[in-house]
Structure formats: structure tokens, C-alpha cells
Amino acid sequence: QKEVEQDPGPLSVPEGAIVSLNCTYSNSAFQYFMWYRQYSRKGPELLMYTYSSGNKEDGRFTAQVDKSSKYISLFIRDSQPSDSATYLCAINNQGGKLIFGQGTELSVKP
Amino acid sequence: EAGVAQSPRYKIIEKRQSVAFWCNPISGHATLYWYQQILGQGPKLLIQFQNNGVVDDSQLPKDRFSAERLKGVDSTLKIQPAKLEDSAVYLCASSQHIGSNEQFFGPGTRLTVL
């Protein structure tokens, strides 16, 4: 079983839609959960991170962690064409070692 | 603030040849990482440095891959000899300190092994 699993998509939505991206993880000891965004031919960039369970909101983006079900989500409200990218969930497995999901490719159509 | 710099951006070699990638992290960042990202997958950590010492190289294929970070700044990743399955994007990242959740990534070097 992989430590972090993510639906690879691709996912295509119309502009203005609400997008839900999800990952599951295997180790209940994980505490820090991150979402990175990667545009084509660029390196990943950190969108947001959460510690333990709960929600965190930043503008149109909301990250949610449910430790009881080992499930992490990223919601994008009022999606824009500029949000078209690959979204990677990641877990900090102590000491800065990030374990990434395989990424979900999102396309937002005008 | 300048970002993480990597060179070259693209490299095409034949199998069994050698290749080297260079990374210059953000100034003052003590921790440096090399990741391998195969097409359609998330990045996988190869090696982590803290200053000029290796913290974690458990996933580095040491029979063919080597990396160094002399003087705790720039780093070089080498593959010798390359195999077809080494075709990937090699990403360098840095962070202010070990354990940081925010790692800053360079644009990567896209390697194609023929």
C-alpha cells in the first residue's frame, strides 16, 4: 500500500465551478499535510499546509484534514482558468521528508 | 529574493552515458533536497542535505547516483551510467531549516535517456 494515494484525474471543469481534490494516506502518525500546485514545466509551489485535523482557508482555497478516516481534501471555489495545473498532496514524514501523491491534473475551461 | 536555480533545463543522453545536474538554492537555506519526478507521478525524494552533510539518502540508487553539496551551498547530482528508466524531471528544492513544511522548488532538469 502506498503511503499517500491520490486520484490522478485528469479533471476538467467549467470556469466558476467548485473543485474537490482528494488524497488518502496510510500512517496515522502523520501530522503535517500540504498541497502543492505545479504548472506545466515548472517546479511545485506550496499552496497551503495544515497541522493535524481541521480546516484551513486561504482565499478561494480550503484545505481539510480528517485524521479519523486518513483523508485530506483541497477545495477550490470559483475556479479560474489560471487554476489549471497539477495539484499534489504531500505529507511531511518528519525531518522535512515530503511524501507526495501522484498528482491530479486539473483543467478549468473558460 | 532569487529562487532555486537549476541547470541545464533539458538534457538528452544515450543509455550508459553519464550526466550531471547543478542546483543553487535560495541564499541562506540550510537544507537542500533532490527529487525525481517520473511523468505522471509525484516527486520522490532522492537525497536530503543539511548544510554539507547528508541527512537522508535511503532512496538514492547508490550504484549509479551520487550527489554532493560542497561548502553547504551549491549541489551536484550525477548519474553514471544512465538507464532508460532514469528518464524523469530532477527537481532541486531548498528550505530554511530541516523539518520545514515549505520547500522551494527549482524548475527542474528534464532528462531523456535514449
Interface residues (C-beta under 8 A of the other chain):
Chain A: V4 Q6 P8 Y32 M34 R41 K42 G43 P44 E45 L46 Y49 L88 A90 N92 Q94 G95 G96 K97 L98 I99 F100 G101 Q102 G103
Chain B: V4 T31 Y33 G40 Q41 G42 P43 K44 L45 Q48 V55 D56 L91 A93 S95 I98 G99 S100 N101 E102 Q103 F104 F105 G106 P107 G108 R110
